[in-house]
């Protein structure tokens, strides 16, 4: 994807060619960055959440998450 303005709660999909373990997974953006984004991923390969950094070139924007993590204790809150 080309560089774009990402927001907390955006959902992106990681390119399968970029990463063997997380390729194809959806990442919920928790921190937009100049290079792309940081966020959390749910993967069948990993128990729980994995935190991940991804460059714009290695992901595609899917949309907005309705529910996002509120804090470190996995409490979910509705995305405004």
Beta strands, then each sheet from edge to edge (+ up, - down):
strand 1: 10-14
strand 2: 26-32
strand 3: 36-42
strand 4: 49-55
strand 5: 59-64
strand 6: 67-69
strand 7: 76-78
sheet 1: 4+ 3- 2+ 1- 5+
sheet 2: 6+ 7-
end
